[in-house]
Amino acid sequence: MNAHTQRFTMRGAAGALECALDLPHGEPRGLALVAHPHPLYGGTMDNKVTQTLVRAFVALGYVAVRMNFRGVGKSEGVHDAGRGETDDMALLLTHMQQQYPSLPVALAGFSFGTFVQANLQQRLSEQGKPAERLVLVGTAAGKWDVPHVPANTILIHGELDDTIPLADVFDWARPQDLPVVVIPGADHFFHRKLQHIKNFVVEIWHR
């Protein structure tokens, strides 16, 4: 992503996982885990939306970390439909909290990554230690059984998304009374609209 990105490998539940770490300027104020889109459709941790989320959190002063899911890049194992990926993300969180034990945690994801992070948040909540906030971009509602999420979750979706129709996201968000930020003219991958994701996350984070 840039010269300051540090690559490392950690042990996941099904083998080695390729990870990347980006540090903010100065003392970090939080830890953000960012999850990439579907591995079977070309999703990697270097996806542009994923990288945009990383940049947003670094701008907010967060340590931002991501991984290639099983079977992507140098990560071992095979795709596990979100179950193993959630396990691996939980292991990454534990690994990072050993290095940054006192920082608040944020979870962010794009597309399939939203399913993983919503499941991780549900797991953390059951353990009594939920993340402070979620950012879900292109939420995989309708395609996956995405759990309910906290009221302060930031939801961003493209108006013209033909992978995950906006109507499906509304149907998922409506019973939870969750606002959805819609980017006019944006497709699923936010082509030429990426700056809106970063700008909105940075702007609304402290509200």
C-alpha positions in Angstrom: 0.0 0.0 0.0 2.7 2.4 0.9 6.3 2.5 2.2 5.0 2.4 5.8 3.0 -0.8 5.4 4.6 -3.6 7.4 4.0 -7.2 6.2 4.0 -10.1 8.7 2.9 -13.7 9.0 0.9 -15.2 11.9 -0.5 -18.6 12.7 -4.2 -18.9 12.0 -6.5 -21.8 12.8 -5.7 -23.5 9.4 -2.1 -22.4 8.8 -0.1 -19.3 8.2 -1.9 -16.0 7.5 -0.3 -13.1 5.5 -1.0 -9.8 7.3 -0.3 -6.1 6.8 0.0 -3.4 9.4 -0.2 0.4 9.0 0.8 2.8 11.8 -0.5 6.3 12.4 1.7 9.3 13.1 2.3 9.7 16.8 0.8 7.7 19.6 -2.0 5.4 18.4 -5.5 6.0 19.9 -7.1 2.8 18.7 -6.7 -0.5 16.9 -8.7 -1.2 13.7 -9.1 -4.6 12.0 -10.1 -4.4 8.4 -11.6 -7.4 6.4 -11.5 -7.8 2.7 -14.1 -8.9 0.1 -14.9 -12.5 -1.0 -11.8 -14.6 -1.5 -13.4 -16.7 -4.3 -14.1 -13.6 -6.4 -10.7 -12.0 -6.3 -10.9 -10.4 -2.9 -7.6 -9.6 -1.2 -6.4 -7.4 1.6 -5.0 -5.1 -1.1 -8.5 -4.4 -2.5 -9.0 -0.7 -3.0 -12.0 -0.3 -0.7 -10.1 -2.2 2.0 -7.1 0.0 1.5 -9.3 3.1 1.7 -10.7 1.9 5.1 -7.1 1.4 6.3 -6.2 5.0 5.3 -9.3 6.3 7.0 -8.3 4.6 10.3 -4.7 5.7 10.0 -5.9 9.3 9.6 -8.0 8.8 12.7 -4.8 7.8 14.6 -5.5 4.0 14.6 -3.2 1.2 14.1 -4.8 -0.6 11.1 -4.2 -4.3 10.5 -5.6 -6.6 7.8 -5.0 -10.2 6.6 -5.4 -12.2 3.5 -8.2 -14.7 4.2 -7.5 -18.5 3.8 -6.2 -19.4 0.4 -5.5 -15.8 -0.7 -1.9 -14.7 -1.4 0.4 -16.3 1.0 -2.3 -17.3 3.4 -2.7 -21.1 3.9 -5.9 -23.1 4.1 -9.1 -23.0 2.0 -12.2 -20.8 2.1 -14.5 -21.7 5.0 -17.7 -19.7 4.2 -17.0 -17.1 6.9 -16.7 -19.5 9.9 -13.0 -20.1 9.8 -12.4 -16.5 8.6 -14.1 -15.2 11.7 -11.9 -17.5 13.8 -8.8 -16.2 12.1 -9.9 -12.6 12.6 -10.4 -13.3 16.3 -6.8 -14.7 16.4 -5.5 -11.6 14.7 -7.3 -9.5 17.2 -5.7 -11.4 20.1 -2.3 -11.2 18.4 -2.6 -7.4 18.0 -4.0 -6.8 21.5 -0.9 -8.5 23.0 1.1 -5.7 21.3 -1.5 -2.9 22.0 -3.3 -4.1 25.1 -5.0 -0.9 26.2 -6.4 0.4 22.9 -10.1 0.5 21.9 -10.9 -1.8 19.0 -12.7 -0.9 15.8 -13.9 -3.5 13.2 -14.3 -2.6 9.5 -15.1 -4.7 6.5 -16.1 -4.5 2.8 -18.6 -6.9 1.2 -17.9 -10.5 2.5 -15.7 -8.8 5.1 -18.8 -7.2 6.6 -20.2 -10.7 7.3 -17.0 -11.7 9.0 -16.8 -8.6 11.2 -20.4 -8.6 12.2 -20.0 -12.2 13.3 -16.8 -11.3 15.2 -18.6 -8.4 16.9 -21.4 -10.8 17.9 -18.8 -13.1 19.4 -17.0 -10.3 21.2 -20.3 -9.0 22.6 -21.2 -12.5 24.0 -17.8 -12.4 25.7 -18.6 -9.0 27.2 -15.9 -7.1 25.3 -17.5 -5.7 22.1 -15.5 -3.5 19.7 -16.2 0.2 20.2 -17.6 0.6 16.6 -18.1 -1.1 13.3 -17.7 0.3 9.8 -19.5 -1.8 7.1 -19.1 -0.9 3.5 -21.1 -2.8 0.9 -22.8 -4.8 3.6 -23.4 -8.4 2.4 -27.1 -8.4 3.4 -29.2 -10.9 1.5 -26.2 -12.9 0.3 -25.1 -13.9 3.8 -26.9 -14.1 7.1 -25.3 -11.0 8.6 -26.0 -10.7 12.3 -27.6 -7.6 13.8 -25.0 -4.9 14.7 -24.8 -2.1 17.3 -26.7 1.2 16.8 -23.6 3.2 16.3 -22.4 1.1 13.3 -21.5 3.2 10.2 -23.1 1.7 7.1 -22.0 2.9 3.7 -23.4 1.5 0.4 -23.3 2.4 -3.3 -26.5 3.5 -4.9 -25.9 1.4 -8.0 -24.5 -1.7 -6.3 -25.5 -4.6 -8.5 -23.7 -7.2 -6.4 -25.5 -6.4 -3.2 -28.7 -4.4 -4.1 -29.3 -1.4 -1.9 -32.9 -2.7 -1.3 -31.4 -5.8 0.5 -29.4 -3.6 2.8 -32.4 -1.5 3.6 -34.4 -4.6 4.4 -31.6 -5.7 6.8 -31.1 -2.3 8.4 -34.8 -1.3 8.7 -35.7 -3.7 11.6 -32.5 -2.5 13.4 -33.4 1.2 12.8 -29.9 1.7 11.3 -29.2 4.7 9.0 -27.4 3.9 5.7 -25.1 6.3 4.0 -25.7 6.0 0.3 -23.1 7.2 -2.2 -24.9 8.4 -5.3 -23.7 6.9 -8.5 -21.4 4.4 -6.7 -21.2 0.8 -7.8 -20.1 -2.1 -5.5 -16.4 -1.3 -5.8 -17.0 2.5 -5.5 -15.2 3.2 -8.7 -14.1 6.9 -8.7 -16.0 7.3 -5.4 -13.5 5.9 -2.9 -12.7 9.3 -1.4 -16.3 9.5 -0.1 -15.7 6.4 2.1 -12.6 7.8 3.8 -14.1 11.3 4.2 -17.3 10.1 5.7 -15.6 7.7 8.2 -13.2 10.3 9.4 -15.9 12.9 9.6 -18.5 10.9 11.5 -16.2 8.8 13.7 -16.2 11.1 16.8 -19.9 12.0 16.6 
